């Protein structure tokens, strides 16, 4: 299954690589922070659009070192009998909303224990305008459970509009700010989930300043 998931992500990542590099103005700030990363790797990012996981995926070499990358999607995609097979093959995990973190983080936790790469949006939902939402606890719980994992903060800045005209005229502007990877213990000694959650949110927002 891992090989099949690798192939499906490779196809998806390739499509988005072409779209973002050819049909938009794409810029990476902190490119040096994306080099020589090894698993287990927890990527924390703000969340702008449904395309965010695919955009983040294009930042890494298309190799088994980084793919298949895991990420969580809304339960809706797993309840739809036509979409579920696709999202399984893309190595996504259902959110299991309302069932508790032990259940929703079971598969991501195992992925990280196996040395894989997992992308999570601490805000828990898409956000583009207004005050930043209060961060959820999932990323903090994973980091506190596994203090030796590497954490990579990313901030996505993306202009509105995915229309055909926007792409043809390259009106779309995408900026990725990659922060320095770190171990949780290097940044804070707190074992409080809420404080660590807030710290992660601040680390992400700090990249935009």
Backbone as ProteinMPNN parsed JSONL, in Angstrom:
{"seq_chain_A": "XXXXXXXXXXXXXXXXXXXXXXXXXXXXXXXXXXXXXXXXXXXXXXXXXXXXXXXXXXXXXXXXXXXXXXXXXXXXXXXXXXXXXXXXXXXXXXXXXXXXXXXXXXXXXXXXXXXXXXXXXXXXXXXXXXXXXXXXXXXXXXXXXXXXXXXXXXXXXXXXXXXXXXXXXXXXXXXXXXXXXXXXXXXXXXXXXXXXXXXXXXXXXXXXX", "coords_chain_A": {"N_chain_A": [[0.825, -1.208, 0.0], [1.968, 1.245, 0.735], [3.715, 1.785, -1.383], [1.922, 2.174, -3.486], [0.561, 4.412, -2.521], [2.653, 6.2, -2.535], [3.062, 6.491, -5.291], [0.597, 7.641, -6.102], [0.64, 10.049, -4.646], [2.905, 11.161, -5.785], [2.063, 11.651, -8.383], [0.0, 13.533, -7.891], [1.468, 15.564, -6.61], [3.205, 16.273, -8.656], [1.475, 17.377, -10.574], [0.56, 19.638, -9.14], [2.979, 20.897, -8.759], [3.658, 21.731, -11.337], [1.466, 23.44, -11.879], [1.748, 25.414, -9.846], [4.342, 26.409, -10.265], [4.495, 27.113, -12.968], [2.103, 28.423, -13.668], [1.666, 30.336, -11.744], [2.972, 32.952, -9.623], [5.485, 31.944, -7.854], [7.137, 31.685, -4.771], [9.717, 30.89, -2.512], [10.678, 31.448, 0.728], [13.37, 30.988, 2.815], [14.46, 28.662, 1.842], [16.7, 27.147, 2.42], [16.072, 25.912, 4.795], [14.661, 23.7, 4.167], [16.259, 21.658, 3.466], [18.106, 18.604, 3.821], [16.492, 17.294, 5.699], [15.267, 14.853, 7.925], [13.2, 12.031, 8.762], [11.586, 11.093, 11.884], [9.254, 13.617, 10.853], [7.465, 16.447, 11.651], [5.34, 18.631, 10.219], [4.177, 21.839, 10.655], [1.666, 24.162, 9.896], [0.009, 27.159, 8.737], [-3.366, 27.452, 7.448], [-4.748, 27.928, 4.392], [-6.081, 27.22, 1.913], [-7.854, 24.5, 0.234], [-5.951, 23.358, -1.291], [-3.584, 23.438, 0.077], [-2.119, 21.172, 1.377], [-1.101, 19.883, -0.893], [0.399, 21.883, -2.078], [2.367, 22.286, -0.106], [3.53, 19.774, -0.248], [4.944, 19.94, -2.654], [7.263, 21.183, -1.976], [9.248, 19.488, -1.296], [11.689, 16.946, -2.124], [10.719, 14.569, -4.558], [10.75, 11.824, -3.304], [11.065, 8.62, -1.594], [11.913, 9.356, 0.895], [10.432, 11.47, 1.775], [7.847, 11.113, 0.823], [5.174, 8.684, 0.927], [3.538, 11.505, 2.228], [1.737, 12.155, 5.16], [-1.522, 13.451, 5.991], [-4.359, 15.054, 7.54], [-7.812, 14.943, 6.674], [-11.125, 16.326, 6.24], [-13.885, 14.542, 7.642], [-15.91, 14.181, 5.827], [-14.858, 13.455, 3.31], [-14.253, 10.821, 3.658], [-16.645, 9.679, 4.14], [-17.923, 9.703, 1.787], [-18.51, 7.436, -0.708], [-17.328, 7.425, -3.174], [-15.199, 9.2, -3.084], [-13.618, 8.334, -0.964], [-11.817, 6.063, -1.597], [-9.882, 7.395, -3.191], [-8.781, 9.266, -1.396], [-7.717, 7.613, 0.512], [-5.714, 6.404, -0.975], [-4.138, 8.601, -1.331], [-2.906, 8.819, 1.027], [-4.206, 10.038, 3.244], [-5.809, 10.846, 6.38], [-8.84, 10.348, 8.177], [-10.547, 12.917, 10.059], [-11.984, 12.158, 12.3], [-13.822, 13.637, 13.826], [-14.994, 14.755, 16.946], [-14.533, 12.389, 18.244], [-12.384, 12.273, 19.9], [-8.889, 12.85, 20.719], [-7.229, 10.615, 20.972], [-8.174, 8.778, 19.162], [-8.297, 10.238, 16.711], [-5.623, 10.885, 16.347], [-4.317, 8.503, 16.185], [-3.411, 7.132, 13.799], [-1.705, 9.145, 12.585], [0.207, 9.325, 14.668], [1.376, 6.777, 14.611], [2.485, 6.838, 12.066], [4.5, 8.789, 12.401], [6.044, 7.493, 14.347], [7.047, 5.508, 12.8], [8.914, 6.847, 11.4], [8.06, 8.625, 9.452], [6.619, 11.408, 7.518], [4.521, 13.967, 8.554], [1.935, 16.231, 8.011], [0.337, 18.905, 9.599], [-2.274, 21.145, 10.425], [-2.335, 23.394, 12.834], [-4.411, 25.205, 13.427], [-6.66, 23.875, 12.661], [-8.626, 24.377, 10.804], [-9.508, 26.048, 7.711], [-8.353, 29.371, 7.163], [-8.401, 32.704, 6.262], [-8.896, 35.434, 6.515], [-9.329, 38.02, 9.026], [-9.127, 37.646, 12.684], [-6.743, 35.24, 13.827], [-7.674, 31.833, 14.256], [-8.243, 30.105, 17.368], [-5.697, 27.864, 18.28], [-5.809, 24.307, 17.753], [-5.324, 21.233, 19.676], [-3.962, 19.068, 18.649], [-1.38, 19.014, 17.225], [0.367, 19.792, 19.273], [0.008, 17.725, 21.133], [1.07, 15.514, 19.739], [3.757, 16.343, 19.485], [4.544, 16.547, 22.161], [4.232, 13.923, 22.971], [6.193, 12.687, 21.492], [9.082, 13.701, 21.859], [11.451, 13.748, 20.381], [11.029, 14.174, 17.709], [11.468, 15.996, 14.652], [10.452, 19.309, 14.031], [8.912, 21.318, 11.668], [8.168, 24.545, 10.927], [5.845, 26.289, 8.852], [4.696, 28.974, 6.86], [2.029, 29.943, 4.874], [1.364, 32.123, 2.291], [-1.012, 33.309, 0.213], [-2.564, 34.5, -2.697], [-5.989, 35.363, -3.56], [-8.189, 33.501, -5.793], [-8.489, 31.032, -8.177], [-9.151, 30.823, -10.76], [-9.337, 30.066, -14.321], [-8.471, 32.185, -15.92], [-6.94, 33.605, -14.082], [-4.807, 31.863, -13.724], [-3.728, 31.582, -16.32], [-2.891, 34.195, -16.849], [-1.096, 34.448, -14.866], [-1.729, 35.621, -12.395], [-1.948, 34.693, -9.909], [-0.393, 34.575, -6.779], [1.917, 33.01, -4.797], [3.464, 32.574, -1.775], [5.823, 30.978, 0.193], [6.917, 30.58, 3.427], [9.476, 29.184, 5.042], [10.39, 28.046, 8.146], [13.088, 27.635, 10.552], [13.905, 24.274, 11.246], [13.196, 22.454, 14.274], [13.594, 20.885, 17.517], [11.177, 20.196, 19.991], [11.987, 20.444, 22.664], [14.098, 22.175, 22.436], [13.034, 24.642, 22.245], [11.027, 25.118, 24.164], [10.284, 24.27, 27.538], [7.918, 23.616, 28.505], [5.236, 21.472, 29.407], [2.651, 21.701, 29.048], [-0.218, 21.295, 27.212], [-1.897, 23.244, 26.046], [-0.319, 25.558, 26.164], [1.834, 24.827, 24.551], [0.489, 24.475, 22.159], [-0.267, 27.116, 21.629], [2.262, 28.19, 21.382], [3.158, 26.937, 19.03], [1.39, 28.078, 17.17], [2.208, 30.738, 17.33], [4.833, 30.508, 16.393], [4.405, 29.866, 13.72], [2.987, 32.146, 12.765], [4.907, 34.062, 13.202], [6.66, 33.804, 11.113], [5.566, 35.218, 9.079], [6.068, 37.826, 9.503]], "CA_chain_A": [[0.0, 0.0, 0.0], [2.835, 2.422, 0.8], [4.234, 2.044, -2.731], [0.813, 2.728, -4.265], [0.338, 5.761, -2.012], [3.774, 7.005, -3.035], [2.8, 6.776, -6.707], [-0.528, 8.574, -6.205], [1.087, 11.369, -4.201], [3.859, 11.66, -6.767], [1.264, 12.197, -9.492], [-0.662, 14.754, -7.413], [2.492, 16.582, -6.337], [3.719, 16.716, -9.957], [0.464, 18.268, -11.152], [0.574, 20.907, -8.415], [4.271, 21.542, -9.004], [3.536, 22.406, -12.626], [0.499, 24.533, -11.757], [2.248, 26.494, -8.995], [5.569, 27.018, -10.79], [4.307, 27.626, -14.322], [0.923, 29.278, -13.798], [1.569, 31.312, -10.659], [4.251, 33.523, -9.187], [5.764, 31.115, -6.682], [8.373, 32.085, -4.102], [10.011, 30.224, -1.238], [11.597, 32.148, 1.616], [13.893, 30.011, 3.762], [14.687, 27.416, 1.103], [17.752, 26.381, 3.088], [15.499, 25.167, 5.915], [13.991, 22.513, 3.639], [17.28, 20.711, 3.046], [18.692, 17.633, 4.761], [15.537, 16.924, 6.751], [15.03, 13.42, 8.047], [12.057, 11.694, 9.582], [10.202, 11.58, 11.766], [9.15, 15.053, 10.63], [6.134, 17.021, 11.85], [5.233, 19.94, 9.58], [3.053, 22.622, 11.164], [1.448, 25.245, 8.942], [-1.306, 27.802, 8.665], [-4.217, 26.758, 6.462], [-5.433, 28.906, 3.549], [-6.957, 26.644, 0.896], [-7.871, 23.045, 0.141], [-4.743, 22.925, -2.014], [-2.393, 23.608, 0.926], [-1.268, 19.983, 1.525], [-0.435, 19.601, -2.149], [1.408, 22.927, -2.247], [3.459, 21.956, 0.816], [4.198, 18.589, -0.766], [5.859, 20.278, -3.75], [8.486, 21.781, -1.434], [10.211, 18.445, -0.985], [12.094, 16.056, -3.196], [9.749, 13.477, -4.756], [11.449, 10.585, -2.981], [10.496, 7.895, -0.435], [12.336, 10.011, 2.134], [9.381, 12.408, 2.184], [6.549, 10.629, 0.373], [3.955, 9.482, 1.008], [3.354, 12.385, 3.376], [0.399, 12.01, 5.722], [-2.227, 14.625, 6.487], [-5.746, 14.792, 7.931], [-8.854, 15.631, 5.898], [-12.453, 16.306, 6.857], [-14.552, 13.237, 7.598], [-16.776, 14.148, 4.648], [-14.211, 12.766, 2.202], [-14.25, 9.388, 3.948], [-18.033, 9.218, 4.151], [-18.329, 9.622, 0.392], [-17.98, 6.161, -1.202], [-16.556, 7.648, -4.39], [-13.983, 9.936, -2.759], [-12.813, 7.646, 0.047], [-10.661, 5.324, -2.143], [-8.868, 8.336, -3.643], [-8.097, 9.878, -0.266], [-6.908, 6.556, 1.127], [-4.534, 6.247, -1.825], [-3.307, 9.792, -1.142], [-2.43, 8.668, 2.409], [-4.824, 10.961, 4.187], [-6.481, 10.219, 7.515], [-10.051, 11.089, 8.559], [-10.381, 13.714, 11.276], [-12.686, 11.531, 13.426], [-14.281, 14.754, 14.641], [-15.857, 14.433, 18.066], [-14.211, 11.078, 18.813], [-11.253, 12.39, 20.805], [-7.562, 12.867, 20.104], [-6.63, 9.275, 20.937], [-8.604, 8.136, 17.919], [-7.938, 11.035, 15.538], [-4.175, 10.936, 16.191], [-3.753, 7.15, 16.212], [-2.657, 6.853, 12.571], [-0.57, 10.064, 12.484], [1.216, 8.971, 15.657], [2.086, 5.605, 14.115], [3.289, 7.284, 10.925], [5.692, 9.442, 12.928], [6.862, 6.477, 15.006], [7.705, 4.751, 11.73], [9.899, 7.705, 10.766], [7.468, 9.299, 8.307], [6.381, 12.856, 7.494], [3.108, 14.268, 8.775], [1.587, 17.646, 7.946], [-0.853, 19.224, 10.382], [-2.62, 22.56, 10.533], [-2.759, 23.593, 14.224], [-5.691, 25.924, 13.521], [-7.715, 22.891, 12.5], [-9.557, 24.749, 9.738], [-8.986, 27.076, 6.818], [-8.507, 30.73, 7.676], [-7.728, 33.637, 5.36], [-9.053, 36.819, 6.956], [-9.77, 38.189, 10.402], [-8.244, 37.124, 13.729], [-6.379, 33.834, 13.702], [-8.46, 30.995, 15.163], [-7.531, 29.489, 18.487], [-5.113, 26.611, 17.8], [-6.237, 23.029, 18.316], [-4.312, 20.613, 20.524], [-3.379, 17.887, 18.031], [0.054, 19.122, 16.956], [1.062, 19.835, 20.556], [-0.037, 16.385, 21.729], [2.041, 14.689, 19.02], [5.109, 16.794, 19.815], [4.833, 16.208, 23.555], [4.342, 12.461, 23.056], [7.424, 12.261, 20.82], [9.943, 14.891, 21.945], [12.62, 13.685, 19.502], [10.707, 14.433, 16.316], [11.823, 17.306, 14.114], [9.265, 20.111, 13.728], [9.186, 22.325, 10.65], [7.066, 25.52, 10.788], [5.667, 26.867, 7.521], [3.614, 29.95, 6.699], [1.589, 30.04, 3.49], [0.716, 33.374, 1.901], [-1.533, 33.004, -1.108], [-3.566, 35.446, -3.167], [-7.242, 34.695, -3.932], [-8.467, 33.252, -7.208], [-7.906, 29.881, -8.879], [-9.815, 30.755, -12.056], [-8.494, 29.793, -15.489], [-7.854, 33.443, -16.335], [-5.907, 33.924, -13.094], [-3.655, 31.001, -13.965], [-3.141, 31.895, -17.619], [-2.221, 35.496, -16.741], [-0.177, 34.343, -13.727], [-2.102, 36.581, -11.363], [-1.851, 34.004, -8.622], [0.892, 34.733, -6.106], [2.059, 32.096, -3.669], [4.728, 32.717, -1.046], [5.996, 30.006, 1.266], [7.964, 30.95, 4.374], [9.892, 27.984, 5.777], [11.192, 28.389, 9.312], [14.145, 26.689, 10.932], [13.397, 23.092, 11.946], [13.633, 22.405, 15.662], [13.022, 19.918, 18.45], [10.361, 20.944, 20.944], [12.741, 20.72, 23.886], [15.028, 23.271, 22.175], [12.28, 25.894, 22.247], [10.244, 25.302, 25.391], [10.28, 23.151, 28.48], [6.539, 23.452, 28.951], [4.546, 20.221, 29.11], [1.241, 22.058, 28.991], [-0.67, 21.165, 25.831], [-2.429, 24.513, 25.553], [0.794, 26.49, 25.978], [2.594, 24.377, 23.382], [-0.354, 24.785, 21.008], [-0.134, 28.546, 21.392], [3.634, 28.399, 20.916], [3.205, 26.544, 17.618], [0.68, 29.102, 16.401], [3.064, 31.929, 17.294], [5.973, 30.21, 15.533], [3.934, 29.951, 12.333], [2.679, 33.543, 12.445], [6.149, 34.831, 13.254], [7.319, 33.706, 9.813], [4.946, 36.165, 8.144], [6.421, 39.196, 9.875]], "C_chain_A": [[0.863, 1.263, 0.0], [3.37, 2.791, -0.588], [3.15, 2.691, -3.595], [0.529, 4.158, -3.829], [1.444, 6.707, -2.477], [3.513, 7.426, -4.485], [1.681, 7.803, -6.86], [-0.13, 9.975, -5.734], [2.061, 11.976, -5.2], [3.131, 12.287, -7.954], [0.626, 13.528, -9.078], [0.336, 15.878, -7.211], [3.035, 17.146, -7.655], [2.76, 17.694, -10.618], [0.512, 19.634, -10.475], [1.904, 21.626, -8.57], [4.206, 22.343, -10.304], [2.618, 23.622, -12.514], [1.093, 25.707, -10.972], [3.491, 27.167, -9.57], [5.388, 27.653, -12.162], [3.203, 28.67, -14.388], [0.702, 30.221, -12.623], [2.952, 31.863, -10.367], [4.575, 32.898, -7.828], [7.118, 31.506, -6.094], [8.519, 31.339, -2.78], [11.027, 31.067, -0.476], [12.066, 31.153, 2.677], [14.112, 28.655, 3.121], [15.708, 26.518, 1.796], [17.218, 25.537, 4.242], [14.782, 23.89, 5.481], [14.976, 21.417, 3.245], [17.701, 19.803, 4.194], [17.771, 17.299, 5.939], [15.335, 15.417, 6.753], [13.839, 13.169, 8.962], [12.479, 11.131, 10.927], [10.143, 13.108, 11.712], [7.695, 15.487, 10.766], [6.131, 18.425, 11.256], [3.995, 20.638, 10.129], [2.897, 23.858, 10.28], [0.103, 25.921, 9.182], [-2.077, 27.174, 7.51], [-5.038, 27.782, 5.696], [-6.485, 28.274, 2.642], [-6.931, 25.122, 0.957], [-6.607, 22.505, -0.526], [-3.491, 22.941, -1.144], [-1.538, 22.345, 1.078], [-0.474, 19.667, 0.26], [0.66, 20.628, -2.438], [2.613, 22.646, -1.355], [4.235, 20.741, 0.302], [5.204, 18.892, -1.855], [7.16, 20.895, -3.258], [9.599, 20.763, -1.248], [10.546, 17.59, -2.199], [11.076, 14.929, -3.336], [10.416, 12.122, -4.545], [10.792, 9.908, -1.789], [10.929, 8.483, 0.906], [11.234, 10.909, 2.686], [7.97, 11.936, 1.823], [6.394, 9.143, 0.642], [3.851, 10.243, 2.326], [1.917, 12.239, 3.878], [-0.218, 13.341, 6.119], [-3.698, 14.27, 6.712], [-6.699, 15.586, 7.04], [-10.186, 15.514, 6.636], [-13.108, 14.94, 6.666], [-15.439, 13.077, 6.367], [-16.176, 13.314, 3.522], [-14.186, 11.252, 2.41], [-15.661, 8.818, 4.002], [-18.593, 9.083, 2.745], [-17.688, 8.386, -0.245], [-17.142, 6.327, -2.467], [-15.218, 8.336, -4.099], [-13.053, 9.173, -1.814], [-11.633, 6.875, -0.542], [-9.527, 6.242, -2.578], [-8.08, 8.894, -2.468], [-7.307, 8.861, 0.556], [-5.607, 6.398, 0.352], [-3.599, 7.456, -1.729], [-2.719, 9.856, 0.267], [-2.931, 9.783, 3.326], [-5.468, 10.16, 5.316], [-7.741, 11.022, 7.838], [-9.849, 11.802, 9.885], [-10.993, 13.044, 12.504], [-13.19, 12.606, 14.398], [-15.251, 14.297, 15.723], [-15.556, 13.115, 18.75], [-12.994, 11.108, 19.729], [-9.915, 12.257, 20.1], [-6.914, 11.493, 20.032], [-6.97, 8.562, 19.638], [-8.116, 8.921, 16.704], [-6.428, 11.076, 15.285], [-3.517, 9.557, 16.145], [-2.893, 6.872, 14.989], [-1.503, 7.841, 12.363], [0.559, 9.73, 13.456], [2.045, 7.77, 15.185], [2.979, 5.963, 12.937], [4.589, 7.92, 11.405], [6.614, 8.446, 13.635], [7.633, 5.635, 13.994], [8.712, 5.599, 10.96], [9.381, 8.489, 9.583], [7.32, 10.799, 8.485], [4.881, 13.092, 7.626], [2.908, 15.771, 8.795], [0.314, 17.891, 8.736], [-1.033, 20.736, 10.444], [-3.139, 22.804, 11.951], [-4.085, 24.327, 14.375], [-6.874, 24.988, 13.347], [-8.715, 23.193, 11.412], [-8.926, 25.844, 8.892], [-9.304, 28.463, 7.36], [-7.736, 31.682, 6.768], [-7.833, 35.088, 5.794], [-9.508, 36.857, 8.411], [-8.787, 37.614, 11.404], [-7.959, 35.635, 13.531], [-7.181, 32.996, 14.681], [-7.601, 30.417, 16.281], [-6.99, 28.135, 18.059], [-5.691, 25.382, 18.503], [-5.054, 22.349, 19.007], [-3.528, 19.496, 19.839], [-1.885, 17.931, 17.823], [0.856, 19.092, 18.249], [1.107, 18.461, 21.212], [0.988, 15.474, 21.06], [3.471, 15.055, 19.414], [5.495, 16.439, 21.245], [4.985, 14.706, 23.749], [5.666, 11.962, 22.504], [8.398, 13.431, 20.759], [11.14, 14.889, 20.997], [12.306, 13.971, 18.041], [11.142, 15.845, 15.921], [10.543, 18.027, 13.706], [9.659, 21.215, 12.748], [7.998, 23.284, 10.536], [7.03, 26.128, 9.389], [4.509, 27.859, 7.553], [3.308, 30.081, 5.217], [0.889, 31.375, 3.275], [0.27, 33.21, 0.451], [-2.64, 33.99, -1.492], [-4.827, 34.709, -3.588], [-7.315, 34.43, -5.434], [-7.716, 32.084, -7.805], [-8.561, 29.734, -10.249], [-8.822, 30.546, -13.187], [-7.76, 31.057, -15.94], [-6.731, 33.848, -15.387], [-4.629, 33.132, -13.362], [-2.951, 31.353, -15.274], [-2.339, 33.201, -17.551], [-1.237, 35.549, -15.576], [-0.448, 35.434, -12.692], [-1.927, 35.994, -9.976], [-0.445, 34.182, -8.037], [0.919, 33.85, -4.866], [3.44, 32.285, -3.058], [4.738, 31.713, 0.102], [7.166, 30.45, 2.133], [8.284, 29.71, 5.224], [10.803, 28.387, 6.927], [12.262, 27.352, 9.588], [13.524, 25.496, 11.653], [13.957, 23.033, 13.36], [13.027, 21.198, 16.377], [12.267, 20.715, 19.516], [11.158, 21.345, 22.176], [13.744, 21.862, 23.71], [14.348, 24.634, 22.313], [11.526, 26.164, 23.541], [10.33, 24.059, 26.257], [8.872, 22.859, 28.981], [5.988, 22.09, 28.511], [3.039, 20.446, 29.043], [0.775, 22.09, 27.541], [-1.148, 22.496, 25.266], [-1.325, 25.534, 25.289], [1.623, 26.109, 24.754], [1.805, 24.659, 22.103], [-0.237, 26.257, 20.632], [1.258, 28.881, 20.855], [3.766, 28.049, 19.436], [2.538, 27.599, 16.733], [1.527, 30.361, 16.26], [4.267, 31.721, 16.377], [5.599, 30.32, 14.058], [3.699, 31.402, 11.918], [3.921, 34.417, 12.418], [6.849, 34.845, 11.905], [6.772, 34.733, 8.823], [5.391, 37.611, 8.429], [7.708, 39.647, 9.217]], "O_chain_A": [[0.524, 2.243, -0.663], [3.467, 3.971, -0.926], [3.418, 3.634, -4.341], [0.282, 5.025, -4.668], [1.189, 7.873, -2.776], [3.723, 8.583, -4.851], [1.799, 8.734, -7.658], [-0.514, 10.971, -6.347], [2.038, 13.185, -5.432], [3.54, 13.33, -8.463], [0.698, 14.517, -9.808], [0.079, 17.019, -7.597], [3.294, 18.345, -7.762], [3.179, 18.718, -11.157], [0.506, 20.665, -11.147], [1.945, 22.856, -8.516], [4.646, 23.492, -10.358], [2.952, 24.704, -12.997], [0.958, 26.86, -11.382], [3.68, 28.37, -9.385], [6.063, 28.631, -12.483], [3.339, 29.682, -15.076], [-0.356, 30.842, -12.525], [3.965, 31.316, -10.803], [4.014, 33.276, -6.799], [8.109, 31.641, -6.811], [7.556, 31.183, -2.029], [12.109, 31.361, -0.986], [11.244, 30.542, 3.36], [13.969, 27.62, 3.773], [15.599, 25.293, 1.765], [17.846, 24.551, 4.627], [14.349, 23.096, 6.316], [14.572, 20.366, 2.747], [17.659, 20.181, 5.365], [18.243, 17.051, 7.048], [15.243, 14.79, 5.698], [13.514, 13.988, 9.821], [13.631, 10.729, 11.089], [10.875, 13.799, 12.421], [6.81, 14.966, 10.088], [6.842, 19.308, 11.737], [2.893, 20.092, 10.074], [3.881, 24.522, 9.955], [-0.814, 25.331, 9.752], [-1.507, 26.452, 6.693], [-5.918, 28.43, 6.263], [-7.631, 28.722, 2.599], [-6.097, 24.53, 1.642], [-6.243, 21.343, -0.346], [-2.434, 22.496, -1.591], [-0.32, 22.433, 0.92], [0.677, 19.237, 0.329], [1.714, 20.288, -2.974], [3.755, 22.757, -1.802], [5.461, 20.693, 0.41], [6.209, 18.193, -1.983], [8.074, 21.11, -4.054], [10.759, 21.13, -1.064], [9.787, 17.524, -3.166], [10.617, 14.388, -2.33], [10.621, 11.367, -5.496], [10.042, 10.546, -1.05], [10.363, 8.138, 1.943], [11.112, 11.09, 3.898], [7.003, 12.336, 2.472], [7.378, 8.406, 0.592], [4.055, 9.679, 3.401], [0.983, 12.204, 3.076], [0.491, 14.256, 6.537], [-4.21, 13.307, 6.142], [-6.437, 16.738, 6.696], [-10.338, 14.696, 7.544], [-12.904, 14.275, 5.65], [-15.689, 11.957, 5.92], [-16.884, 12.559, 2.856], [-14.107, 10.492, 1.445], [-15.845, 7.603, 3.919], [-19.614, 8.429, 2.535], [-16.463, 8.293, -0.316], [-16.332, 5.459, -2.792], [-14.225, 8.085, -4.782], [-11.836, 9.351, -1.863], [-10.521, 7.016, -0.031], [-8.355, 5.928, -2.371], [-6.854, 8.988, -2.528], [-6.334, 9.219, 1.221], [-4.533, 6.274, 0.941], [-2.406, 7.345, -2.013], [-2.102, 10.853, 0.641], [-2.164, 10.383, 4.08], [-5.645, 8.946, 5.21], [-7.715, 12.251, 7.78], [-9.078, 11.352, 10.733], [-10.576, 13.321, 13.629], [-13.014, 12.504, 15.612], [-16.198, 13.557, 15.459], [-16.224, 12.745, 19.716], [-12.612, 10.075, 20.279], [-9.808, 11.643, 19.038], [-6.128, 11.23, 19.122], [-6.147, 7.831, 19.086], [-7.577, 8.333, 15.767], [-5.994, 11.277, 14.151], [-2.293, 9.457, 16.074], [-1.756, 6.421, 15.128], [-0.409, 7.414, 11.994], [1.734, 9.841, 13.106], [3.266, 7.751, 15.341], [4.095, 5.458, 12.819], [5.66, 7.622, 10.876], [7.835, 8.55, 13.526], [8.714, 5.121, 14.282], [9.298, 5.134, 9.982], [10.174, 8.978, 8.779], [7.813, 11.386, 9.449], [4.078, 12.496, 6.908], [3.611, 16.496, 9.498], [-0.674, 17.176, 8.57], [-0.065, 21.494, 10.506], [-4.281, 22.453, 12.246], [-4.809, 24.102, 15.345], [-7.97, 25.273, 13.829], [-9.571, 22.361, 11.115], [-7.95, 26.48, 9.29], [-10.368, 28.7, 7.933], [-6.544, 31.484, 6.533], [-6.956, 35.893, 5.479], [-10.002, 35.868, 8.953], [-7.719, 37.14, 11.016], [-8.834, 34.874, 13.119], [-7.357, 33.401, 15.83], [-6.388, 30.266, 16.142], [-7.743, 27.322, 17.522], [-6.017, 25.421, 19.69], [-3.923, 22.828, 18.932], [-2.532, 19.021, 20.386], [-1.181, 16.994, 18.198], [1.901, 18.446, 18.32], [2.127, 18.075, 21.782], [1.699, 14.739, 21.745], [4.299, 14.174, 19.65], [6.64, 16.073, 21.51], [5.769, 14.26, 24.587], [6.206, 10.957, 22.967], [8.524, 14.081, 19.721], [11.782, 15.925, 20.822], [13.216, 14.008, 17.213], [11.177, 16.757, 16.747], [9.652, 17.426, 13.106], [10.62, 21.95, 12.976], [6.925, 22.876, 10.091], [8.073, 26.443, 8.816], [3.48, 27.618, 8.185], [4.205, 30.301, 4.403], [-0.058, 31.715, 3.984], [1.097, 32.995, -0.434], [-3.537, 34.272, -0.697], [-4.75, 33.533, -3.943], [-6.604, 35.044, -6.23], [-6.492, 32.109, -7.933], [-8.536, 28.653, -10.838], [-7.628, 30.809, -13.043], [-6.583, 31.01, -16.296], [-5.701, 34.366, -15.818], [-3.521, 33.654, -13.244], [-1.723, 31.414, -15.327], [-1.252, 33.303, -18.12], [-0.616, 36.584, -15.332], [0.471, 36.078, -12.185], [-1.777, 36.72, -8.993], [0.556, 33.965, -8.718], [0.048, 33.941, -4.001], [4.456, 32.17, -3.743], [3.785, 31.617, 0.875], [8.271, 30.668, 1.636], [7.46, 29.258, 6.019], [11.855, 28.991, 6.718], [12.324, 26.315, 8.927], [12.713, 25.671, 12.562], [15.064, 23.508, 13.615], [12.075, 20.581, 15.898], [12.698, 21.805, 19.892], [11.018, 22.463, 22.674], [14.193, 22.454, 24.692], [15.017, 25.654, 22.479], [11.402, 27.314, 23.964], [10.436, 22.94, 25.757], [8.669, 21.954, 29.791], [6.242, 21.627, 27.4], [2.257, 19.496, 28.989], [1.321, 22.839, 26.731], [-0.833, 22.834, 24.125], [-1.383, 26.284, 24.315], [2.064, 26.981, 24.005], [2.383, 25.036, 21.083], [-0.121, 26.598, 19.455], [1.412, 29.742, 19.988], [4.409, 28.775, 18.677], [3.062, 27.962, 15.679], [1.558, 30.978, 15.195], [4.677, 32.64, 15.668], [6.385, 30.809, 13.246], [4.152, 31.835, 10.858], [3.974, 35.406, 11.685], [7.557, 35.8, 11.586], [7.437, 35.076, 7.846], [5.098, 38.512, 7.643], [8.145, 40.778, 9.428]]}, "name": "protein", "num_of_chains": 1, "seq": "XXXXXXXXXXXXXXXXXXXXXXXXXXXXXXXXXXXXXXXXXXXXXXXXXXXXXXXXXXXXXXXXXXXXXXXXXXXXXXXXXXXXXXXXXXXXXXXXXXXXXXXXXXXXXXXXXXXXXXXXXXXXXXXXXXXXXXXXXXXXXXXXXXXXXXXXXXXXXXXXXXXXXXXXXXXXXXXXXXXXXXXXXXXXXXXXXXXXXXXXXXXXXXXXX"}
